[in-house]
Protein backbone atom coordinates (compact mmCIF):
# COMPACT_ATOMS: atom_id res chain seq x y z
CA UNK A 1 0.00 0.00 0.00
CA UNK A 2 1.26 3.47 -0.83
CA UNK A 3 2.28 5.98 1.83
CA UNK A 4 -0.67 7.93 3.18
CA UNK A 5 -1.57 10.88 5.42
CA UNK A 6 -2.59 9.95 8.99
CA UNK A 7 -6.38 10.05 9.40
CA UNK A 8 -6.15 12.25 12.50
CA UNK A 9 -4.42 14.93 10.39
CA UNK A 10 -7.40 15.41 8.07
CA UNK A 11 -9.99 18.08 8.78
CA UNK A 12 -13.09 19.51 7.16
CA UNK A 13 -12.13 22.90 8.61
CA UNK A 14 -9.18 25.07 7.58
CA UNK A 15 -7.01 23.91 10.46
CA UNK A 16 -6.09 20.78 12.36
CA UNK A 17 -6.39 21.00 16.16
CA UNK A 18 -3.01 20.89 17.94
CA UNK A 19 -1.11 21.44 14.68
CA UNK A 20 -0.06 24.48 12.73
CA UNK A 21 0.15 24.62 8.95
CA UNK A 22 3.70 25.37 7.80
CA UNK A 23 3.15 24.91 4.07
CA UNK A 24 0.22 24.58 1.67
CA UNK A 25 0.86 22.24 -1.25
CA UNK A 26 -2.33 22.59 -3.28
CA UNK A 27 -5.50 20.72 -4.06
CA UNK A 28 -5.63 16.94 -3.78
CA UNK A 29 -8.36 14.56 -4.81
CA UNK A 30 -9.35 10.94 -4.87
CA UNK A 31 -12.01 9.73 -7.26
CA UNK A 32 -13.79 6.45 -7.73
CA UNK A 33 -16.60 5.48 -10.08
CA UNK A 34 -19.01 2.75 -9.01
CA UNK A 35 -21.94 0.99 -10.59
CA UNK A 36 -24.74 -1.03 -9.10
CA UNK A 37 -24.87 -4.67 -10.12
CA UNK A 38 -28.03 -6.36 -11.39
CA UNK A 39 -28.06 -8.55 -8.27
CA UNK A 40 -27.60 -5.48 -6.07
CA UNK A 41 -30.46 -3.69 -7.80
CA UNK A 42 -32.75 -6.68 -7.27
CA UNK A 43 -31.77 -6.89 -3.59
CA UNK A 44 -32.30 -3.16 -3.14
CA UNK A 45 -35.69 -3.37 -4.88
CA UNK A 46 -36.74 -6.06 -2.40
CA UNK A 47 -35.57 -3.90 0.50
CA UNK A 48 -37.60 -0.92 -0.76
CA UNK A 49 -40.76 -3.02 -0.54
CA UNK A 50 -40.18 -3.46 3.19
CA UNK A 51 -39.01 0.12 3.69
CA UNK A 52 -36.27 1.55 5.89
CA UNK A 53 -32.55 1.61 5.27
CA UNK A 54 -31.50 0.09 1.95
CA UNK A 55 -28.35 -1.54 3.28
CA UNK A 56 -27.08 -2.70 -0.13
CA UNK A 57 -26.88 0.89 -1.35
CA UNK A 58 -25.56 2.13 2.01
CA UNK A 59 -22.70 -0.35 1.81
CA UNK A 60 -21.97 0.60 -1.81
CA UNK A 61 -21.87 4.31 -0.94
CA UNK A 62 -19.68 3.75 2.12
CA UNK A 63 -17.17 1.68 0.15
CA UNK A 64 -17.03 4.32 -2.59
CA UNK A 65 -16.44 7.13 -0.07
CA UNK A 66 -13.76 5.12 1.73
CA UNK A 67 -11.95 4.37 -1.53
CA UNK A 68 -12.07 8.01 -2.68
CA UNK A 69 -10.85 9.17 0.76
CA UNK A 70 -7.90 6.77 0.79
CA UNK A 71 -6.94 7.77 -2.77
CA UNK A 72 -7.00 11.43 -1.71
CA UNK A 73 -4.69 10.66 1.24
CA UNK A 74 -2.29 8.80 -1.04
CA UNK A 75 -2.29 11.73 -3.49
CA UNK A 76 -1.53 14.14 -0.62
CA UNK A 77 1.34 11.97 0.67
CA UNK A 78 2.80 11.75 -2.86
CA UNK A 79 2.92 15.58 -2.87
CA UNK A 80 4.84 15.57 0.43
CA UNK A 81 1.88 16.44 2.67
CA UNK A 82 1.24 15.08 6.13
CA UNK A 83 -2.21 16.67 6.45
CA UNK A 84 -5.32 17.69 4.50
CA UNK A 85 -7.60 20.60 5.37
CA UNK A 86 -10.93 21.70 3.90
CA UNK A 87 -11.74 18.07 3.08
CA UNK A 88 -15.07 17.49 1.30
CA UNK A 89 -16.97 14.81 -0.60
CA UNK A 90 -18.94 15.22 -3.80
CA UNK A 91 -20.93 12.68 -5.80
CA UNK A 92 -22.49 12.80 -9.26
CA UNK A 93 -24.29 10.41 -11.53
CA UNK A 94 -22.23 9.93 -14.67
CA UNK A 95 -24.56 7.45 -16.34
CA UNK A 96 -27.48 5.13 -15.68
CA UNK A 97 -26.60 3.39 -12.43
CA UNK A 98 -23.04 4.80 -12.43
CA UNK A 99 -21.89 7.27 -9.77
CA UNK A 100 -18.60 9.08 -9.22
CA UNK A 101 -17.49 9.88 -5.70
CA UNK A 102 -14.84 12.54 -5.19
CA UNK A 103 -12.94 13.31 -1.98
CA UNK A 104 -10.94 16.53 -2.12
CA UNK A 105 -9.15 19.08 0.01
CA UNK A 106 -5.95 21.07 0.38
CA UNK A 107 -2.73 19.17 1.04
CA UNK A 108 -0.63 20.74 3.78
CA UNK A 109 2.48 20.15 5.79
CA UNK A 110 1.80 20.55 9.50
CA UNK A 111 3.79 20.39 12.69
CA UNK A 112 2.64 19.99 16.27
CA UNK A 113 1.77 23.23 18.06
CA UNK A 114 3.87 24.12 21.05
VOTI-724569 format. One record per residue: x, y, z of N, C-alpha, C in turn; residue number from 1; residue in one letter. Coordinates in nm, 3 decimals. Layout:
BEGIN
+---------+---------+---------+---------+---------+---------+---------+---------+---------+------+-------+
:     n.u :     n.v :     n.w :    ca.u :    ca.v :    ca.w :     c.u :     c.v :     c.w : nulo : marse :
+---------+---------+---------+---------+---------+---------+---------+---------+---------+------+-------+
:       X :       Y :       Z :       X :       Y :       Z :       X :       Y :       Z :  NUM :     A :
...
+---------+---------+---------+---------+---------+---------+---------+---------+---------+------+-------+
This chain:
BEGIN
+---------+---------+---------+---------+---------+---------+---------+---------+---------+------+-------+
:     n.u :     n.v :     n.w :    ca.u :    ca.v :    ca.w :     c.u :     c.v :     c.w : nulo : marse :
+---------+---------+---------+---------+---------+---------+---------+---------+---------+------+-------+
:   0.086 :  -0.120 :   0.000 :   0.000 :   0.000 :   0.000 :   0.089 :   0.124 :   0.000 :    1 :     X :
:   0.049 :   0.224 :  -0.071 :   0.126 :   0.347 :  -0.083 :   0.123 :   0.424 :   0.049 :    2 :     X :
:   0.222 :   0.511 :   0.066 :   0.228 :   0.598 :   0.183 :   0.102 :   0.684 :   0.186 :    3 :     X :
:   0.057 :   0.718 :   0.306 :  -0.067 :   0.793 :   0.318 :  -0.058 :   0.894 :   0.432 :    4 :     X :
:  -0.148 :   0.988 :   0.436 :  -0.157 :   1.088 :   0.542 :  -0.232 :   1.025 :   0.660 :    5 :     X :
:  -0.187 :   1.049 :   0.783 :  -0.259 :   0.995 :   0.899 :  -0.402 :   1.050 :   0.906 :    6 :     X :
:  -0.497 :   0.964 :   0.936 :  -0.638 :   1.005 :   0.940 :  -0.663 :   1.118 :   1.039 :    7 :     X :
:  -0.591 :   1.121 :   1.151 :  -0.615 :   1.225 :   1.250 :  -0.562 :   1.361 :   1.206 :    8 :     X :
:  -0.492 :   1.366 :   1.092 :  -0.442 :   1.493 :   1.039 :  -0.518 :   1.535 :   0.914 :    9 :     X :
:  -0.648 :   1.500 :   0.913 :  -0.740 :   1.541 :   0.807 :  -0.855 :   1.615 :   0.875 :   10 :     X :
:  -0.894 :   1.727 :   0.817 :  -0.999 :   1.808 :   0.878 :  -1.089 :   1.868 :   0.771 :   11 :     X :
:  -1.216 :   1.883 :   0.805 :  -1.309 :   1.951 :   0.716 :  -1.301 :   2.102 :   0.734 :   12 :     X :
:  -1.233 :   2.147 :   0.838 :  -1.213 :   2.290 :   0.861 :  -1.080 :   2.331 :   0.799 :   13 :     X :
:  -1.042 :   2.456 :   0.818 :  -0.918 :   2.507 :   0.758 :  -0.798 :   2.495 :   0.851 :   14 :     X :
:  -0.813 :   2.419 :   0.957 :  -0.701 :   2.391 :   1.046 :  -0.715 :   2.252 :   1.105 :   15 :     X :
:  -0.609 :   2.207 :   1.170 :  -0.609 :   2.078 :   1.236 :  -0.575 :   2.105 :   1.382 :   16 :     X :
:  -0.665 :   2.072 :   1.475 :  -0.639 :   2.100 :   1.616 :  -0.504 :   2.044 :   1.662 :   17 :     X :
:  -0.432 :   2.124 :   1.738 :  -0.301 :   2.089 :   1.794 :  -0.189 :   2.086 :   1.692 :   18 :     X :
:  -0.214 :   2.135 :   1.572 :  -0.111 :   2.144 :   1.468 :  -0.117 :   2.282 :   1.405 :   19 :     X :
:  -0.005 :   2.324 :   1.350 :  -0.006 :   2.448 :   1.273 :   0.042 :   2.417 :   1.131 :   20 :     X :
:  -0.020 :   2.482 :   1.036 :   0.015 :   2.462 :   0.895 :   0.143 :   2.540 :   0.867 :   21 :     X :
:   0.244 :   2.470 :   0.813 :   0.370 :   2.537 :   0.780 :   0.386 :   2.554 :   0.629 :   22 :     X :
:   0.307 :   2.478 :   0.552 :   0.315 :   2.491 :   0.407 :   0.189 :   2.434 :   0.343 :   23 :     X :
:   0.136 :   2.506 :   0.246 :   0.022 :   2.458 :   0.167 :   0.075 :   2.407 :   0.034 :   24 :     X :
:   0.033 :   2.288 :  -0.005 :   0.086 :   2.224 :  -0.125 :  -0.011 :   2.219 :  -0.242 :   25 :     X :
:  -0.136 :   2.257 :  -0.219 :  -0.233 :   2.259 :  -0.328 :  -0.345 :   2.158 :  -0.311 :   26 :     X :
:  -0.430 :   2.157 :  -0.409 :  -0.550 :   2.072 :  -0.406 :  -0.513 :   1.926 :  -0.432 :   27 :     X :
:  -0.577 :   1.838 :  -0.356 :  -0.563 :   1.694 :  -0.378 :  -0.701 :   1.634 :  -0.393 :   28 :     X :
:  -0.707 :   1.521 :  -0.461 :  -0.836 :   1.456 :  -0.481 :  -0.818 :   1.306 :  -0.493 :   29 :     X :
:  -0.925 :   1.237 :  -0.464 :  -0.935 :   1.094 :  -0.487 :  -1.070 :   1.072 :  -0.550 :   30 :     X :
:  -1.074 :   0.995 :  -0.656 :  -1.201 :   0.973 :  -0.726 :  -1.220 :   0.825 :  -0.752 :   31 :     X :
:  -1.343 :   0.781 :  -0.738 :  -1.379 :   0.645 :  -0.773 :  -1.513 :   0.650 :  -0.845 :   32 :     X :
:  -1.534 :   0.557 :  -0.935 :  -1.660 :   0.548 :  -1.008 :  -1.716 :   0.408 :  -0.983 :   33 :     X :
:  -1.838 :   0.402 :  -0.937 :  -1.901 :   0.275 :  -0.901 :  -2.032 :   0.257 :  -0.976 :   34 :     X :
:  -2.065 :   0.131 :  -1.000 :  -2.194 :   0.099 :  -1.059 :  -2.264 :  -0.004 :  -0.972 :   35 :     X :
:  -2.394 :  -0.005 :  -0.982 :  -2.474 :  -0.103 :  -0.910 :  -2.485 :  -0.228 :  -0.998 :   36 :     X :
:  -2.473 :  -0.343 :  -0.937 :  -2.487 :  -0.467 :  -1.012 :  -2.635 :  -0.503 :  -1.027 :   37 :     X :
:  -2.666 :  -0.589 :  -1.120 :  -2.803 :  -0.636 :  -1.139 :  -2.853 :  -0.703 :  -1.011 :   38 :     X :
:  -2.769 :  -0.787 :  -0.951 :  -2.806 :  -0.855 :  -0.827 :  -2.830 :  -0.753 :  -0.716 :   39 :     X :
:  -2.742 :  -0.652 :  -0.708 :  -2.760 :  -0.548 :  -0.607 :  -2.888 :  -0.471 :  -0.627 :   40 :     X :
:  -2.922 :  -0.441 :  -0.751 :  -3.046 :  -0.369 :  -0.780 :  -3.168 :  -0.451 :  -0.740 :   41 :     X :
:  -3.163 :  -0.582 :  -0.765 :  -3.275 :  -0.668 :  -0.727 :  -3.289 :  -0.672 :  -0.575 :   42 :     X :
:  -3.175 :  -0.688 :  -0.506 :  -3.177 :  -0.689 :  -0.359 :  -3.229 :  -0.559 :  -0.303 :   43 :     X :
:  -3.185 :  -0.447 :  -0.360 :  -3.230 :  -0.316 :  -0.314 :  -3.379 :  -0.299 :  -0.341 :   44 :     X :
:  -3.426 :  -0.347 :  -0.456 :  -3.569 :  -0.337 :  -0.488 :  -3.652 :  -0.413 :  -0.384 :   45 :     X :
:  -3.604 :  -0.529 :  -0.344 :  -3.674 :  -0.606 :  -0.240 :  -3.674 :  -0.531 :  -0.107 :   46 :     X :
:  -3.563 :  -0.465 :  -0.075 :  -3.557 :  -0.390 :   0.050 :  -3.650 :  -0.269 :   0.048 :   47 :     X :
:  -3.671 :  -0.208 :  -0.070 :  -3.760 :  -0.092 :  -0.076 :  -3.904 :  -0.131 :  -0.051 :   48 :     X :
:  -3.939 :  -0.256 :  -0.080 :  -4.076 :  -0.302 :  -0.054 :  -4.104 :  -0.299 :   0.095 :   49 :     X :
:  -4.004 :  -0.342 :   0.174 :  -4.018 :  -0.346 :   0.319 :  -4.005 :  -0.207 :   0.380 :   50 :     X :
:  -3.923 :  -0.123 :   0.317 :  -3.901 :   0.012 :   0.369 :  -3.779 :   0.017 :   0.459 :   51 :     X :
:  -3.742 :   0.137 :   0.500 :  -3.627 :   0.155 :   0.589 :  -3.498 :   0.170 :   0.512 :   52 :     X :
:  -3.389 :   0.146 :   0.584 :  -3.255 :   0.161 :   0.527 :  -3.233 :   0.057 :   0.417 :   53 :     X :
:  -3.182 :   0.101 :   0.305 :  -3.150 :   0.009 :   0.195 :  -3.002 :  -0.022 :   0.208 :   54 :     X :
:  -2.973 :  -0.125 :   0.286 :  -2.835 :  -0.154 :   0.328 :  -2.742 :  -0.185 :   0.211 :   55 :     X :
:  -2.793 :  -0.240 :   0.104 :  -2.708 :  -0.270 :  -0.013 :  -2.652 :  -0.141 :  -0.070 :   56 :     X :
:  -2.735 :  -0.039 :  -0.083 :  -2.688 :   0.089 :  -0.135 :  -2.602 :   0.163 :  -0.032 :   57 :     X :
:  -2.637 :   0.151 :   0.096 :  -2.556 :   0.213 :   0.201 :  -2.415 :   0.159 :   0.197 :   58 :     X :
:  -2.402 :   0.028 :   0.186 :  -2.270 :  -0.035 :   0.181 :  -2.193 :   0.009 :   0.056 :   59 :     X :
:  -2.259 :   0.015 :  -0.058 :  -2.197 :   0.060 :  -0.181 :  -2.145 :   0.203 :  -0.167 :   60 :     X :
:  -2.227 :   0.291 :  -0.112 :  -2.187 :   0.431 :  -0.094 :  -2.071 :   0.442 :   0.003 :   61 :     X :
:  -2.076 :   0.369 :   0.113 :  -1.968 :   0.375 :   0.212 :  -1.837 :   0.327 :   0.154 :   62 :     X :
:  -1.839 :   0.220 :   0.078 :  -1.717 :   0.168 :   0.015 :  -1.661 :   0.269 :  -0.086 :   63 :     X :
:  -1.748 :   0.333 :  -0.161 :  -1.703 :   0.432 :  -0.259 :  -1.639 :   0.552 :  -0.189 :   64 :     X :
:  -1.701 :   0.600 :  -0.081 :  -1.644 :   0.713 :  -0.007 :  -1.510 :   0.676 :   0.054 :   65 :     X :
:  -1.502 :   0.557 :   0.112 :  -1.376 :   0.512 :   0.173 :  -1.264 :   0.503 :   0.070 :   66 :     X :
:  -1.295 :   0.449 :  -0.047 :  -1.195 :   0.437 :  -0.153 :  -1.149 :   0.575 :  -0.201 :   67 :     X :
:  -1.243 :   0.666 :  -0.223 :  -1.207 :   0.801 :  -0.268 :  -1.123 :   0.872 :  -0.162 :   68 :     X :
:  -1.158 :   0.856 :  -0.035 :  -1.085 :   0.917 :   0.076 :  -0.941 :   0.866 :   0.081 :   69 :     X :
:  -0.924 :   0.735 :   0.073 :  -0.790 :   0.677 :   0.079 :  -0.705 :   0.720 :  -0.041 :   70 :     X :
:  -0.766 :   0.729 :  -0.159 :  -0.694 :   0.777 :  -0.277 :  -0.650 :   0.922 :  -0.259 :   71 :     X :
:  -0.736 :   1.004 :  -0.198 :  -0.700 :   1.143 :  -0.171 :  -0.580 :   1.149 :  -0.077 :   72 :     X :
:  -0.580 :   1.067 :   0.029 :  -0.469 :   1.066 :   0.124 :  -0.339 :   1.022 :   0.058 :   73 :     X :
:  -0.348 :   0.925 :  -0.032 :  -0.229 :   0.880 :  -0.104 :  -0.176 :   0.991 :  -0.196 :   74 :     X :
:  -0.268 :   1.062 :  -0.262 :  -0.229 :   1.173 :  -0.349 :  -0.158 :   1.281 :  -0.266 :   75 :     X :
:  -0.213 :   1.313 :  -0.149 :  -0.153 :   1.414 :  -0.062 :  -0.013 :   1.371 :  -0.018 :   76 :     X :
:   0.003 :   1.247 :   0.023 :   0.134 :   1.197 :   0.067 :   0.234 :   1.202 :  -0.048 :   77 :     X :
:   0.191 :   1.172 :  -0.170 :   0.280 :   1.175 :  -0.286 :   0.329 :   1.317 :  -0.313 :   78 :     X :
:   0.252 :   1.417 :  -0.270 :   0.292 :   1.558 :  -0.287 :   0.382 :   1.604 :  -0.172 :   79 :     X :
:   0.402 :   1.520 :  -0.071 :   0.484 :   1.557 :   0.043 :   0.405 :   1.610 :   0.162 :   80 :     X :
:   0.273 :   1.594 :   0.158 :   0.188 :   1.644 :   0.267 :   0.182 :   1.543 :   0.381 :   81 :     X :
:   0.154 :   1.595 :   0.500 :   0.124 :   1.508 :   0.613 :  -0.010 :   1.547 :   0.676 :   82 :     X :
:  -0.088 :   1.628 :   0.601 :  -0.221 :   1.667 :   0.645 :  -0.306 :   1.713 :   0.528 :   83 :     X :
:  -0.438 :   1.718 :   0.550 :  -0.532 :   1.769 :   0.450 :  -0.635 :   1.852 :   0.525 :   84 :     X :
:  -0.658 :   1.974 :   0.477 :  -0.760 :   2.060 :   0.537 :  -0.867 :   2.091 :   0.432 :   85 :     X :
:  -0.983 :   2.136 :   0.480 :  -1.093 :   2.170 :   0.390 :  -1.145 :   2.049 :   0.315 :   86 :     X :
:  -1.135 :   1.931 :   0.375 :  -1.174 :   1.807 :   0.308 :  -1.325 :   1.803 :   0.286 :   87 :     X :
:  -1.365 :   1.759 :   0.167 :  -1.507 :   1.749 :   0.130 :  -1.528 :   1.625 :   0.043 :   88 :     X :
:  -1.654 :   1.584 :   0.034 :  -1.697 :   1.481 :  -0.060 :  -1.793 :   1.542 :  -0.160 :   89 :     X :
:  -1.796 :   1.485 :  -0.280 :  -1.894 :   1.522 :  -0.380 :  -1.930 :   1.394 :  -0.454 :   90 :     X :
:  -2.050 :   1.385 :  -0.503 :  -2.093 :   1.268 :  -0.580 :  -2.183 :   1.313 :  -0.693 :   91 :     X :
:  -2.168 :   1.248 :  -0.808 :  -2.249 :   1.280 :  -0.926 :  -2.279 :   1.153 :  -1.002 :   92 :     X :
:  -2.396 :   1.150 :  -1.061 :  -2.429 :   1.041 :  -1.153 :  -2.361 :   1.071 :  -1.286 :   93 :     X :
:  -2.289 :   0.973 :  -1.339 :  -2.223 :   0.993 :  -1.467 :  -2.287 :   0.908 :  -1.577 :   94 :     X :
:  -2.383 :   0.828 :  -1.540 :  -2.456 :   0.745 :  -1.634 :  -2.562 :   0.667 :  -1.559 :   95 :     X :
:  -2.642 :   0.593 :  -1.631 :  -2.748 :   0.513 :  -1.568 :  -2.686 :   0.412 :  -1.472 :   96 :     X :
:  -2.710 :   0.432 :  -1.343 :  -2.660 :   0.339 :  -1.243 :  -2.510 :   0.352 :  -1.214 :   97 :     X :
:  -2.447 :   0.459 :  -1.263 :  -2.304 :   0.480 :  -1.243 :  -2.283 :   0.612 :  -1.170 :   98 :     X :
:  -2.210 :   0.608 :  -1.059 :  -2.189 :   0.727 :  -0.977 :  -2.040 :   0.748 :  -0.952 :   99 :     X :
:  -1.997 :   0.873 :  -0.961 :  -1.860 :   0.908 :  -0.922 :  -1.865 :   0.964 :  -0.781 :  100 :     X :
:  -1.765 :   0.930 :  -0.702 :  -1.749 :   0.988 :  -0.570 :  -1.611 :   1.052 :  -0.566 :  101 :     X :
:  -1.607 :   1.177 :  -0.523 :  -1.484 :   1.254 :  -0.519 :  -1.460 :   1.299 :  -0.376 :  102 :     X :
:  -1.339 :   1.275 :  -0.325 :  -1.294 :   1.331 :  -0.198 :  -1.186 :   1.432 :  -0.233 :  103 :     X :
:  -1.193 :   1.552 :  -0.177 :  -1.094 :   1.653 :  -0.212 :  -1.067 :   1.746 :  -0.095 :  104 :     X :
:  -0.953 :   1.813 :  -0.102 :  -0.915 :   1.908 :   0.001 :  -0.785 :   1.974 :  -0.037 :  105 :     X :
:  -0.723 :   2.041 :   0.059 :  -0.595 :   2.107 :   0.038 :  -0.487 :   2.032 :   0.114 :  106 :     X :
:  -0.385 :   1.988 :   0.042 :  -0.273 :   1.917 :   0.104 :  -0.186 :   2.019 :   0.176 :  107 :     X :
:  -0.146 :   1.985 :   0.298 :  -0.063 :   2.074 :   0.378 :   0.046 :   1.996 :   0.450 :  108 :     X :
:   0.149 :   2.069 :   0.486 :   0.248 :   2.015 :   0.579 :   0.220 :   2.083 :   0.713 :  109 :     X :
:   0.210 :   2.003 :   0.817 :   0.180 :   2.055 :   0.950 :   0.286 :   2.008 :   1.049 :  110 :     X :
:   0.295 :   2.082 :   1.158 :   0.379 :   2.039 :   1.269 :   0.301 :   2.064 :   1.397 :  111 :     X :
:   0.334 :   1.987 :   1.499 :   0.264 :   1.999 :   1.627 :   0.281 :   2.139 :   1.684 :  112 :     X :
:   0.172 :   2.193 :   1.740 :   0.177 :   2.323 :   1.806 :   0.252 :   2.308 :   1.937 :  113 :     X :
:   0.316 :   2.416 :   1.976 :   0.387 :   2.412 :   2.105 :   0.312 :   2.482 :   2.213 :  114 :     X :
+---------+---------+---------+---------+---------+---------+---------+---------+---------+------+-------+
